[in-house]
Amino acid sequence: MAAGKEIRTKIASIKNTQKITRAMEMVAASKMRKAQDRMRRARPYADKIREVCAHLERGSLEYRHPYTVERDEVKAVGVIVITTDKGLCGGLNTNALRAVATRSQEWEKEGKKIRYTVFGNKGAAFFGRIGGEVISQATALGDAPELKTMLGPIQVMTQAFLDGEVDEVHLGYARFINTMSQENSLYRLLPLDPDFNVEEDAAVAQKELAWDYLYEPGAEAIIDLLMERYIESVIYQAVADNAASEQAARMVAMKAASDNAGNIIDELLLAYNKERQAAITTEISEIVGGAAAV
């Protein structure tokens, strides 16, 4: 029964692994609910400030912020990439990084230089392996990320845009749709696109309007502050979305791992019972044969 003992050892090992994956699934489910709450609280503010800034861009402004000015030629592109600090969340990071890498290859073929700001250990490790130029990064954001830990890397990228070191800034992250679905999102953050997420007919209609605003104390002070809040809120909302996507993907991955472990255990039990039955049959045959010989 040496083979049977080996099978029993495998079954015990897989059962221990299954206990771990089930525990991780329950932890991820609990964290996902909290992450969803943070994401839902952040999303309305980010959507509204994006809408306000889009209205400003279409308006007849006495002062135009550098974030809204299109460059004549795009020679360098900055990409803000949001990933997770931990693994075991299915293909979430792989899919997001593949989308960014594919788009980066297209930019490089056009002769554009790429600079990255990375959030999360997985993204930092990835660009370290491929030799990407990372100008700022932040890791260990935790399950409840705070804006103050992100401000440094964000300011490095925005300052690079203001200084002309990059001519566009793009944002890539995993957008939370529902528990079973997370969508890779990669779009231009700077210069501000006034038609982002706006229906074509509505965009045409709004462009025909002349927007006029009154500012107190002045246009420059108000718009500068508003644009800073726009960048911070949109990136924070993206980090919150990515955190919710991480927990949802981990919960699904751990459930799949637990189910697969159960299937393997069933197969091993069947093989063990067959082995045990064969051994019993052999022993009975030997006893009957010995009795007949006597």
C-alpha positions in Angstrom: 0.0 0.0 0.0 2.9 2.3 -0.6 1.0 4.0 -3.4 -2.0 4.4 -1.2 0.0 6.1 1.5 1.4 8.5 -1.1 -2.1 9.3 -2.2 -3.3 9.9 1.3 -0.4 12.3 1.8 -1.3 14.3 -1.3 -5.0 14.5 -0.2 -4.0 15.8 3.2 -1.7 18.4 1.6 -4.4 19.6 -0.8 -7.0 19.8 2.0 -4.6 22.1 3.9 -4.2 24.3 0.8 -8.0 24.3 0.3 -8.5 25.6 3.8 -6.1 28.5 3.1 -7.8 29.4 -0.2 -11.2 29.4 1.4 -10.0 31.6 4.2 -8.5 34.0 1.6 -11.7 34.0 -0.3 -13.7 35.1 2.8 -11.2 37.8 3.7 -11.3 39.1 0.1 -15.1 39.2 0.1 -15.0 41.2 3.4 -12.4 43.6 2.0 -14.2 43.9 -1.3 -17.3 45.3 0.4 -15.3 48.0 2.1 -13.3 48.8 -1.1 -16.6 49.1 -3.0 -17.9 51.6 -0.4 -14.7 53.8 -0.8 -15.0 53.5 -4.6 -18.7 54.5 -4.7 -18.0 57.5 -2.4 -15.1 58.7 -4.6 -16.7 58.2 -8.0 -19.5 60.9 -8.0 -17.0 63.6 -7.0 -14.5 62.6 -9.6 -17.1 62.4 -12.3 -18.5 65.8 -11.4 -15.2 67.6 -11.2 -14.3 66.1 -14.6 -17.6 67.4 -16.0 -16.9 70.9 -14.6 -13.4 71.0 -16.0 -14.8 69.9 -19.4 -17.3 72.8 -19.3 -14.4 75.2 -18.5 -12.4 73.8 -21.5 -15.4 74.6 -23.8 -15.9 78.1 -22.3 -14.6 81.5 -23.4 -11.9 81.7 -20.8 -9.9 84.8 -19.9 -7.2 82.4 -18.5 -6.3 79.0 -19.9 -4.5 76.5 -17.6 -1.5 74.6 -19.1 -3.4 71.4 -18.4 -5.9 72.3 -21.1 -3.5 73.3 -23.8 -2.8 70.9 -26.6 0.9 70.5 -27.6 1.8 71.1 -31.3 3.9 67.9 -31.3 3.9 65.0 -28.9 7.5 63.9 -28.4 7.1 62.2 -25.0 4.3 60.5 -23.1 3.8 60.0 -19.4 1.8 57.1 -18.2 0.4 56.7 -14.6 -0.1 53.0 -14.0 -2.0 51.6 -11.1 -1.5 48.0 -10.0 -1.7 46.0 -6.8 0.9 45.4 -4.1 0.0 41.7 -3.7 -0.7 38.9 -6.1 -3.2 36.0 -6.1 -5.8 38.1 -7.9 -6.0 36.2 -11.2 -5.0 38.0 -14.3 -5.9 41.5 -13.1 -2.3 42.9 -13.1 -1.2 40.9 -16.1 -4.1 42.2 -18.3 -3.6 45.8 -17.2 0.2 45.8 -17.7 -0.2 44.0 -21.0 -2.5 46.8 -22.2 -0.1 49.5 -21.1 2.9 47.7 -22.7 1.1 47.2 -26.0 0.2 50.9 -26.1 3.7 51.9 -25.1 5.1 49.8 -28.0 2.9 51.8 -30.4 4.2 55.1 -29.0 7.8 53.9 -29.2 7.3 53.0 -32.9 6.1 56.6 -33.4 9.4 57.8 -31.9 7.9 59.0 -28.6 9.7 58.6 -25.3 7.8 57.0 -22.4 8.0 57.9 -18.7 6.1 56.1 -16.0 4.6 56.8 -12.6 3.7 53.6 -10.9 1.5 52.7 -8.0 1.8 49.2 -6.6 4.6 46.7 -6.2 3.5 44.6 -9.2 3.8 47.5 -11.6 7.1 48.6 -10.1 8.6 45.1 -10.5 7.3 44.8 -14.0 8.8 48.0 -15.3 12.0 47.2 -13.4 12.2 44.0 -15.4 11.5 45.5 -18.8 13.7 48.6 -18.2 10.9 51.2 -18.3 11.8 54.7 -17.2 10.0 55.1 -13.9 10.2 58.7 -12.7 8.1 58.2 -9.5 6.4 55.4 -7.7 4.4 54.6 -4.5 4.0 51.2 -3.0 2.3 49.7 0.1 -0.8 51.8 -0.3 -2.7 49.4 1.9 -6.3 48.3 1.8 -7.5 51.9 2.5 -5.3 54.1 0.3 -5.0 57.8 1.3 -4.5 60.6 -1.0 -1.5 62.1 0.9 0.6 59.0 0.1 -0.1 59.5 -3.6 0.6 63.3 -3.9 4.4 63.0 -4.3 4.4 60.7 -7.3 1.5 62.6 -8.8 3.3 65.9 -8.5 6.4 64.5 -10.1 4.4 63.6 -13.3 2.4 66.7 -13.4 5.5 68.9 -13.0 7.1 66.9 -15.9 4.1 67.9 -18.0 4.3 71.5 -17.0 8.1 71.6 -17.7 7.5 70.1 -21.2 9.3 66.8 -20.4 6.2 65.0 -21.4 3.5 66.3 -23.7 0.7 63.9 -22.7 -0.2 62.0 -19.6 -2.3 58.9 -19.7 -3.9 56.9 -16.8 -4.1 53.1 -16.8 -6.0 51.1 -14.2 -8.6 48.3 -13.7 -12.1 49.9 -13.6 -14.5 48.0 -11.4 -17.7 47.0 -13.2 -19.0 44.3 -10.9 -17.7 41.3 -8.9 -17.2 39.2 -12.0 -16.0 41.9 -14.4 -13.1 44.4 -14.2 -12.3 46.5 -17.3 -8.8 47.7 -18.3 -9.0 51.5 -18.7 -6.3 53.5 -20.4 -7.1 57.1 -21.4 -5.6 60.5 -21.7 -5.6 62.5 -18.5 -3.6 65.6 -19.7 -4.2 67.7 -21.6 -7.8 67.6 -20.5 -10.1 66.1 -23.1 -13.4 68.1 -23.0 -15.2 65.3 -24.9 -14.1 62.4 -22.6 -17.1 60.2 -21.7 -19.5 62.6 -23.6 -21.9 61.5 -26.3 -20.9 62.8 -29.7 -24.2 64.7 -30.3 -24.0 66.2 -26.9 -20.4 67.3 -27.4 -21.2 68.9 -30.7 -24.2 70.7 -29.2 -22.1 72.0 -26.2 -19.3 73.2 -28.4 -21.8 75.5 -30.2 -22.5 77.2 -26.9 -20.5 80.1 -25.6 -19.7 79.5 -21.9 -19.0 82.6 -19.8 -17.9 82.5 -16.1 -17.4 85.0 -13.4 -14.5 84.3 -11.0 -13.9 85.6 -7.5 -11.2 86.5 -6.5 -9.8 85.8 -10.0 -9.8 83.2 -12.9 -6.2 82.2 -12.5 -6.4 81.4 -8.7 -9.7 79.5 -9.1 -8.8 77.5 -12.2 -5.3 76.5 -10.9 -6.8 75.1 -7.7 -9.6 73.4 -9.6 -7.2 71.7 -12.0 -5.1 70.4 -9.1 -8.2 69.0 -7.4 -9.2 67.5 -10.7 -6.0 65.5 -11.1 -5.9 64.4 -7.5 -9.6 63.3 -7.4 -9.5 61.4 -10.7 -6.3 59.5 -9.7 -7.7 58.7 -6.2 -10.9 57.4 -7.8 -8.8 55.2 -10.1 -6.8 53.8 -7.2 -10.1 53.1 -5.3 -11.5 51.4 -8.4 -8.4 49.3 -8.8 -8.5 48.3 -5.1 -12.1 47.1 -5.5 -11.2 45.3 -8.6 -8.2 43.6 -6.8 -10.4 42.2 -4.0 -13.1 41.1 -6.4 -10.5 39.3 -8.6 -8.9 37.7 -5.6 -12.2 36.5 -4.2 -13.0 34.9 -7.6 -9.5 33.4 -8.0 -9.5 31.9 -4.5 -13.0 30.4 -5.1 -11.8 28.9 -8.3 -8.7 27.5 -6.5 -10.9 26.0 -3.7 -13.2 24.4 -6.3 -10.3 23.0 -8.2 -8.8 21.6 -5.0 -12.1 19.9 -4.3 -12.1 18.3 -7.7 -8.5 17.1 -7.3 -9.4 15.6 -3.9 -12.3 13.7 -5.4 -10.1 12.3 -8.2 -7.4 11.3 -5.7 -10.0 9.6 -3.4 -11.3 7.7 -6.4 -7.7 6.6 -7.2 -7.1 5.7 -3.6 -10.2 3.6 -3.3 -9.3 1.8 -6.5 -5.8 1.1 -5.2 -7.2 -0.1 -1.9 -9.8 -2.3 -3.5 -7.1 -3.8 -5.8 -4.9 -4.5 -2.7 -7.8 -6.2 -0.9 -8.7 -8.3 -3.9 -5.0 -9.4 -4.2 -4.9 -10.4 -0.5 -8.1 -12.4 -0.8 -6.8 -14.2 -3.9 -3.6 -15.1 -2.1 -5.5 -16.4 0.9 -7.8 -18.5 -1.2 -4.9 -19.8 -3.3 -3.0 -20.8 -0.2 -6.0 -22.5 1.3 -6.5 -24.4 -1.9 -2.9 -25.5 -2.0 -3.1 -26.9 1.5 
